[in-house]
Amino acid sequence: MSSALQYLVILVALLGFWAIVVRPTRKRQREAEQMQSALVVGDRVLMSAGVFGTLKEINDDRVKIEIAPGTVIEAMRQVVIEKQDDVGRAEHPLANGGDATEED
């Protein structure tokens, strides 16, 4: 196999890696940043730790989230991974205050 063909195979492999791994990851990061910058007080959110809450205050890089009546925590804006809406709440059994251990 000639050296030019070997370089071509390596180049194609790198391009394939970029298309399969790097590009989708960057797209998800951009979407998460856009969602986090569009947050407003009153939004129901899911944090990376799996905790649901309601935004009570938003600063530059921090948010205050009410996770239970009268319980407000402060966290970095980046821990908010999903904004919940009426459709999203149905996907997560705990989002509406339900009990995940309930049996049907």
Secondary structure, DSSP 4 states (H G I P E B T S, - for coil): --HHHHHHHHHHHHHHHIIIIIHHHHHHHHHHHHHHHT--TT-EEEETTS-EEEEEEE-SSEEEEEEETTEEEEEEGGGEEEEE-HHHHHH-TTTTT--TT---
